[in-house]
Amino acid sequence: MSCAIITLEKCWYLSPPWSQQMPSLEVNLSEKVYLTDSGTFGYCCGVLWQDTGWVYAVNCERSITYFTKHEIIGTGQLQSTYLRKPAFVLGERVMLRFDSHATKQRLILGIVLVNNAWFYVVELMSPALVRPLAAPVRFPLVGETDLIRVCM
C-alpha cells in the first residue's frame, strides 16, 4: 500500500495543475502594469498558480496586492532593476534539499520577489482528504538555496 501512495504522490507533484501545456503569462516579472479597478500603475513582482489560473503580485504604492489577468493590463515597459533574474522558471522541476518524503521532485508553481530576493512556490504536501486545523502550509515560499535543479 505504501508503494502505491508513494507512486501517487510522485505523479501528483510532477503533474502540472494547468494540465499538459503551461498557459502563457499576461505580464512578465518587473513589467509595469495598469490596475483597472483603481486606475493606478504598479510593477509585477511575482506570479503564482492558484486554482485555475495565474495570480499576479503587483507592487503598488509600497504594498503588494494580488490580481488576476482580468484586473491588470501590461504596458510592455520593464522596470530597470539591479536584481538578477530568478534562478528557476515556472514549471521547472526541482528537488527540495530539506524534504524527507520519498518523492523530492516538485514543480515551480510560482515566483515572488520578497525583500529583493526571489522565492519560489512549490507544493510541499499533497492535498489531504480531511484538513486538520493546524495543517502546515501546502504551498510555501522556498528560497533558491533550498532548491536543486533536476536535469532531464
N, C-alpha and C positions, 0 to 999 in steps of 0.2 A: 504493500500500500504506500509506504513512504517513497518508493521509487516512482510510482505514478504521480505523487504530489510534487516531487522534485521536477519531473518532466513537465508537468502542467505549469509550474512556476517559471521554468526556463522559457517555455513557449510564451507565457504571459508577458514576461519582462522584455522579450525581444520582438513582440508583435506590436507594431506601431498603432496607437489608438486612432490614427487617422486613416486606417486601412492600408492599402497597398502603396499608394503614392502620396508623399507629403504635400499638402496644399501650399500654394505659394503664399508668401507674406504680403500684406498690404503695404507695409512700410519697412524700411531697414533700420537696424540699430543706429543710433545717433542722427537719424533723419528728423528734420523739423516737420512737425505735423500741426494741422489746424484742427482744433476741437470744436465740432459743430454745435454742441449744446451751449457752450459758454462764449464762443466766438473769439477764443484766445489761441495762442500758439504755445507749443512745448516741444520737447525733444524725446524721441523714443529711446528709453534706456533699458528696455527689456521686452521679451516676448515669451509666452508660455502657453502650452496647450491645456485647455480646460473644457471638459465635456465634449463639445462638437466643433470647436474652433479655436483659433489663436486669440489670445488676450494680450494687449499691448500695455506695457508700463510706460507712462509718459511723465516726464519731469516738467512740471509747470508751476512757476511761482514758488519754488523751493519745497514742493511736495510732490510725491509720486502717486499717481492715480492710475487705475486700470480701466481700459476701454476696449470695446470690440471694434471690428473693422467698420461697422456702420456708424461709429461715433467719431471717427477721425478721417482726415484727408491728408495724404502725404504730399509734401511740396517738392520732393526731389532734392532739397538742399540738405547736405550733410553738415553737421556741426564739426568745426575743426576741433580736434581733441589730441591731447598728448598721450592718451591711453593706447596701449597696444590692443590689437584685435583679440577677441576671445580665442582661447586655445582649442576649443571644441565647437562643433557646429550642430545645429538642430538635427535630430535623427541619427546622430553618430553613436556607434556602440562604444561603451566604456565599461571599465570594471571599477568597483569600489575597493579601495585599499583596506578599509576597515570592516567590511561586511563579512560576517561569519556564516552567512547562508551558503548552501551548497552551490547555488547559482549566483555568481557575482556579476555577470554581464547585465547591463541595462542600456536603455536608450536615453539620449539627452532630449528632454521634453520641454526645455525652456532655458533661456539665458537672461540673466538680470544683472544690471550694474548696481552694486551696493558699496557706498563709500569708496568710489574709484577703483573697485576690484570686481572682476567678473565672477559670478556664481552661476551654477547650473542646476536645473530642476531635473531630478531623477526620481523614479518610482522606487521607494525604498522597500515597500512591502505590498504584496498583492491584497486586493480588497477582501475584507472579512465579511462573512455572511451576517454575523451579528457584530456590530461595532461596540466595543466596550467604552465605557465613559472616559476612561483615562488612556485612550488609544494614542500611540505615538503618531507623529506627523507622517502621512503617507508619501507626500511629495516635498521633501526638504530641499533647501538650497545647499549645494555642496560646493566647496572650494576646489579650485583647479588642482591643488596638491593632493587632494583625496581621490582623484580620478586617474585612471590609466587608459590610454587609447588601445582599443582592440583592433589588431590588424587582421584583415580577412584575406 
